[in-house]
Amino acid sequence: MGTPEQSTTGGPAVGWAVRVGGLAGACHPGPVVAVTALMAALAVTAGQSAARGVLTAAAVLTGQLSVGWCNDAFDARRDVAAGRRGKPVADGAIGVTEVWVAAYAALALCVPLSLACGLWAGAVHLAGVAAAWAYDLRLKATAWSWAPYAVGFAALPAFVALGLPGQPWPAWWVVTAGALLGIGAHLGDVLPDIRGDLATGVRGWPHRLGPDGARLLLPVPLVIASAVLVLGPAGPPGGRGTAALAVAVVVAVAGAVLGRRWERAAFVAAVAVAVVDVALLLLRGTGIA
C-alpha cells in the first residue's frame, strides 16, 4: 500500500494507463453512473427535450464526479491509516494532487452546465453539489452528516423539474422522497466501512447509532420514501403502486428480522427497496412538476 502522494511507476504507457484507471476508480464510479443514469431517465419521463436531457445528464455527471474525487482525495490519509484496499489514492495508483485537480476541474465544468439548464435549475443543482462537498470536507464526521445527503438527493429531481419548459417548481412529494432516499443512501454508504471509520475517529450520524442501529434503521427512510411516492401524487395510488408499497414493507421487515443472524440481510433488503423506489420515481416522472 502506498502513501496518498504516491503513484504507480513503470513504463510511460503502463504508468499512464494505471493513473487513468486510478482516476476512474477514485470517482466512486458505481454511484456516479447510477445517479447520472437515473436523472437522465427521469429527465426523459418528465418530458425534457433530448437536448435538455443531455445537458441535464452532463451537469449531473460532472457534479457527481467532482464529489467522488473530492471524497477520495480528502479521505486519502484516513484510508491509509485504516488499511483500506481498493482505494486508488490510498493504494498508490494515483497521487492525491491529481485527484484534487480532477475534482476542481469537474466542479468548474458543472457550474456552466447547470446554469445552462436555467438560473433556478442551476442554482438548485449547485446547492446540492455544494452540500455534497460540505459533507466530504466537514459534515461527514458530525451528527449532521445526514443533512447533505438529504439536500443533495432532494435537489436532483428538483433540478430536473425546473429544467422543464416554464421552469415549474417540483411537486412536494418528489422532493420529500428524494430527501428520504438520500438519508437511506447515507446509511447504506456508511454501513460497509462503519467499523473502520469508528477506528479512525469518524463520528457521523450513522456511527453514533452504531453498526447494529444503522443496519436496522437503513430500510426505514426507504420504505417511507416508497409510501410518499405511492400516496403523494394526486389521485388514487393504483394497483401497481399499492403492490410496490406492500413489497417494500415486506422486504424491509424481512431484512430487519433476518439481519439478527445475517448481518448483510438488512443491507440487501434496503437495496431491494431502493430499486422499488427508483422504479416508482420513474413511473411517476410525468407528474414531478
C-alpha positions as CSV (number, residue, x, y, z in Angstrom):
1,M,0.0,0.0,0.0
2,G,1.3,3.4,-0.9
3,T,1.1,6.9,0.6
4,P,-1.5,9.4,-0.7
5,E,1.0,11.2,-2.9
6,Q,2.4,8.0,-4.4
7,S,1.6,6.9,-7.9
8,T,2.4,3.6,-9.6
9,T,5.6,3.6,-11.6
10,G,6.6,1.7,-14.7
11,G,6.9,2.3,-18.4
12,P,5.2,5.5,-19.8
13,A,2.3,3.7,-21.3
14,V,1.8,1.5,-18.2
15,G,2.1,4.5,-15.9
16,W,-0.5,6.5,-17.9
17,A,-2.9,3.6,-18.1
18,V,-2.6,2.9,-14.3
19,R,-3.2,6.6,-13.5
20,V,-6.2,6.8,-15.7
21,G,-7.6,3.7,-14.2
22,G,-6.9,5.0,-10.7
23,L,-8.6,8.3,-11.5
24,A,-11.7,6.4,-12.8
25,G,-11.8,4.3,-9.7
26,A,-11.4,7.3,-7.4
27,C,-14.5,8.9,-8.6
28,H,-16.8,6.3,-7.0
29,P,-17.9,5.1,-10.5
30,G,-20.8,3.0,-9.3
31,P,-22.8,5.8,-7.6
32,V,-21.7,8.3,-10.4
33,V,-23.1,6.1,-13.1
34,A,-26.2,5.1,-11.2
35,V,-27.2,8.7,-10.2
36,T,-26.4,10.1,-13.7
37,A,-28.4,7.3,-15.4
38,L,-31.3,7.8,-13.0
39,M,-31.5,11.5,-13.6
40,A,-31.2,11.1,-17.4
41,A,-34.1,8.6,-17.3
42,L,-36.1,10.9,-15.1
43,A,-35.5,13.8,-17.5
44,V,-36.9,11.7,-20.3
45,T,-40.0,10.5,-18.3
46,A,-40.6,14.1,-17.1
47,G,-40.8,15.4,-20.6
48,Q,-37.5,17.2,-21.2
49,S,-36.4,17.6,-24.8
50,A,-33.5,15.4,-26.0
51,A,-31.1,18.4,-26.0
52,R,-32.1,19.5,-22.5
53,G,-31.9,15.9,-21.2
54,V,-28.3,15.6,-22.5
55,L,-27.5,18.9,-20.8
56,T,-29.1,17.7,-17.5
57,A,-27.2,14.4,-17.6
58,A,-23.9,16.3,-18.3
59,A,-24.4,18.6,-15.4
60,V,-25.3,15.7,-13.0
61,L,-22.3,13.7,-14.3
62,T,-19.8,16.5,-13.7
63,G,-21.3,17.3,-10.3
64,Q,-21.1,13.6,-9.2
65,L,-17.5,13.3,-10.5
66,S,-16.4,16.3,-8.5
67,V,-18.0,15.0,-5.3
68,G,-16.5,11.5,-5.7
69,W,-13.0,12.8,-6.4
70,C,-13.2,15.2,-3.5
71,N,-14.2,12.4,-1.2
72,D,-11.3,10.1,-2.1
73,A,-8.7,12.9,-2.1
74,F,-9.8,14.3,1.3
75,D,-10.1,10.8,2.8
76,A,-6.7,9.5,1.5
77,R,-4.7,9.7,4.7
78,R,-7.5,8.1,6.7
79,D,-7.9,5.4,4.2
80,V,-4.2,4.6,4.5
81,A,-4.5,4.6,8.3
82,A,-7.5,2.3,8.3
83,G,-5.7,-0.1,5.9
84,R,-8.5,0.0,3.3
85,R,-7.7,-1.7,0.0
86,G,-9.3,-0.9,-3.3
87,K,-9.0,2.9,-2.9
88,P,-6.8,4.1,-5.8
89,V,-5.3,7.0,-3.9
90,A,-4.5,5.0,-0.8
91,D,-3.2,2.1,-2.9
92,G,-0.8,4.5,-4.7
93,A,-2.3,4.1,-8.1
94,I,-2.7,7.9,-8.4
95,G,-1.5,10.9,-6.4
96,V,-3.8,12.9,-4.3
97,T,-2.9,16.1,-6.0
98,E,-4.1,14.7,-9.4
99,V,-7.4,13.7,-7.8
100,W,-7.9,17.2,-6.3
101,V,-7.2,18.7,-9.8
102,A,-9.8,16.4,-11.3
103,A,-12.3,17.3,-8.6
104,Y,-11.9,21.1,-9.2
105,A,-12.0,20.7,-13.0
106,A,-15.2,18.7,-12.8
107,L,-16.7,21.3,-10.5
108,A,-15.7,24.1,-12.8
109,L,-17.5,22.3,-15.7
110,C,-20.5,21.6,-13.5
111,V,-21.2,25.3,-12.9
112,P,-21.9,26.5,-16.5
113,L,-23.6,23.2,-17.4
114,S,-26.0,23.5,-14.5
115,L,-26.8,27.2,-15.2
116,A,-27.3,26.4,-18.9
117,C,-30.4,24.5,-17.7
118,G,-31.9,27.7,-16.3
119,L,-31.0,30.0,-13.5
120,W,-33.2,28.4,-10.9
121,A,-32.5,24.9,-12.0
122,G,-28.8,25.6,-12.0
123,A,-28.9,27.2,-8.6
124,V,-30.8,24.3,-7.1
125,H,-28.4,21.7,-8.6
126,L,-25.3,23.6,-7.5
127,A,-26.7,23.9,-4.0
128,G,-27.0,20.1,-3.9
129,V,-23.4,19.8,-5.2
130,A,-22.2,22.3,-2.6
131,A,-23.9,20.2,0.2
132,A,-22.1,17.1,-1.0
133,W,-18.8,18.9,-0.9
134,A,-19.6,20.2,2.6
135,Y,-20.2,16.6,3.6
136,D,-16.8,15.5,2.2
137,L,-14.9,18.3,3.8
138,R,-16.6,18.7,7.2
139,L,-20.0,17.4,7.9
140,K,-19.1,13.7,7.4
141,A,-17.8,13.5,10.9
142,T,-20.7,15.3,12.7
143,A,-24.2,14.4,13.8
144,W,-25.4,16.4,10.8
145,S,-23.8,14.0,8.3
146,W,-27.3,13.0,7.0
147,A,-28.3,16.6,6.0
148,P,-26.1,17.0,2.9
149,Y,-27.4,13.7,1.6
150,A,-31.0,14.8,2.1
151,V,-30.3,18.2,0.4
152,G,-28.3,16.7,-2.4
153,F,-30.8,14.0,-3.3
154,A,-33.8,16.3,-3.0
155,A,-32.0,18.8,-5.3
156,L,-31.7,16.2,-8.1
157,P,-35.4,15.8,-9.0
158,A,-36.0,19.5,-8.4
159,F,-33.2,20.2,-10.9
160,V,-35.0,18.0,-13.5
161,A,-38.4,19.6,-12.9
162,L,-37.0,23.2,-13.0
163,G,-35.4,22.3,-16.4
164,L,-38.8,21.7,-17.9
165,P,-40.4,24.4,-20.1
166,G,-41.7,27.2,-17.9
167,Q,-39.3,26.1,-15.1
168,P,-42.1,24.7,-12.9
169,W,-41.4,24.1,-9.2
170,P,-41.2,20.3,-8.4
171,A,-44.1,18.6,-6.6
172,W,-43.6,18.4,-2.8
173,W,-43.7,14.6,-2.8
174,V,-40.8,14.1,-5.3
175,V,-38.6,16.4,-3.2
176,T,-39.5,14.7,0.0
177,A,-38.9,11.3,-1.5
178,G,-35.6,12.4,-2.8
179,A,-34.5,13.6,0.6
180,L,-35.6,10.3,2.2
181,L,-33.7,8.3,-0.5
182,G,-30.7,10.4,0.3
183,I,-30.8,9.6,4.0
184,G,-31.2,5.9,3.1
185,A,-28.2,6.2,0.7
186,H,-26.1,7.8,3.5
187,L,-26.8,4.8,5.9
188,G,-26.1,2.4,3.0
189,D,-22.8,4.1,2.0
190,V,-21.5,4.2,5.6
191,L,-22.5,0.7,6.7
192,P,-19.8,-1.3,4.9
193,D,-17.0,0.8,6.4
194,I,-18.5,1.8,9.7
195,R,-16.2,-0.2,11.9
196,G,-13.1,1.1,10.1
197,D,-14.5,4.7,10.3
198,L,-15.0,4.3,14.1
199,A,-11.5,3.1,14.5
200,T,-10.1,6.3,12.9
201,G,-12.4,8.6,14.8
202,V,-15.2,9.4,12.4
203,R,-18.3,10.2,14.3
204,G,-21.1,10.8,11.8
205,W,-24.7,10.2,12.4
206,P,-24.7,6.5,11.4
207,H,-21.6,5.9,13.5
208,R,-23.3,7.4,16.6
209,L,-26.1,4.9,16.0
210,G,-23.6,2.0,15.9
211,P,-23.3,-0.8,13.4
212,D,-26.5,-2.5,14.6
213,G,-28.5,0.6,14.9
214,A,-27.5,1.8,11.4
215,R,-28.3,-1.6,9.9
216,L,-31.7,-1.8,11.4
217,L,-32.6,1.8,10.6
218,L,-31.3,1.6,7.0
219,P,-34.6,0.4,5.3
220,V,-36.8,2.8,7.3
221,P,-36.4,6.0,5.2
222,L,-36.5,4.0,2.0
223,V,-39.9,2.5,3.0
224,I,-41.2,5.9,3.9
225,A,-40.0,7.2,0.5
226,S,-42.0,4.4,-1.1
227,A,-45.1,5.5,0.8
228,V,-44.6,9.1,-0.3
229,L,-44.1,8.1,-3.9
230,V,-47.2,6.0,-3.9
231,L,-49.5,8.2,-1.8
232,G,-48.1,11.7,-2.5
233,P,-49.3,12.3,-6.1
234,A,-52.9,13.4,-6.7
235,G,-55.4,10.6,-7.4
236,P,-55.6,7.0,-6.3
237,P,-52.4,5.1,-6.0
238,G,-53.5,2.3,-8.3
239,G,-52.8,-1.4,-8.2
240,R,-49.1,-1.2,-9.2
241,G,-48.4,1.5,-6.6
242,T,-50.1,-0.4,-3.8
243,A,-48.4,-3.6,-4.7
244,A,-45.0,-1.8,-4.8
245,L,-45.6,-0.3,-1.4
246,A,-46.6,-3.7,0.0
247,V,-43.4,-5.3,-1.5
248,A,-41.2,-2.6,0.0
249,V,-42.7,-3.1,3.5
250,V,-42.5,-6.9,3.4
251,V,-38.9,-6.9,2.1
252,A,-37.8,-4.3,4.7
253,V,-39.3,-6.2,7.6
254,A,-37.8,-9.5,6.4
255,G,-34.4,-7.8,6.1
256,A,-34.6,-6.5,9.7
257,V,-35.7,-9.9,11.1
258,L,-33.1,-11.9,9.1
259,G,-30.4,-9.3,10.0
260,R,-30.3,-10.5,13.5
261,R,-28.4,-13.6,12.3
262,W,-27.2,-12.5,8.9
263,E,-25.7,-9.0,9.1
264,R,-26.0,-8.2,5.4
265,A,-29.7,-9.1,5.2
266,A,-30.9,-5.6,6.1
267,F,-28.5,-4.1,3.6
268,V,-29.6,-6.4,0.8
269,A,-33.3,-5.6,1.7
270,A,-32.6,-1.9,1.6
271,V,-31.1,-2.2,-1.8
272,A,-34.2,-4.1,-3.0
273,V,-36.4,-1.4,-1.5
274,A,-34.3,1.3,-3.1
275,V,-34.8,-0.4,-6.5
276,V,-38.6,-0.3,-5.9
277,D,-38.3,3.4,-5.1
278,V,-36.4,4.2,-8.2
279,A,-39.0,2.3,-10.3
280,L,-41.8,4.3,-8.6
281,L,-39.9,7.6,-9.2
282,L,-39.6,6.9,-12.9
283,L,-43.2,5.7,-13.2
284,R,-44.3,9.0,-11.5
285,G,-41.9,11.1,-13.6
286,T,-44.6,12.8,-15.7
287,G,-46.1,14.4,-12.5
288,I,-43.0,15.6,-10.8
289,A,-43.9,19.3,-11.5
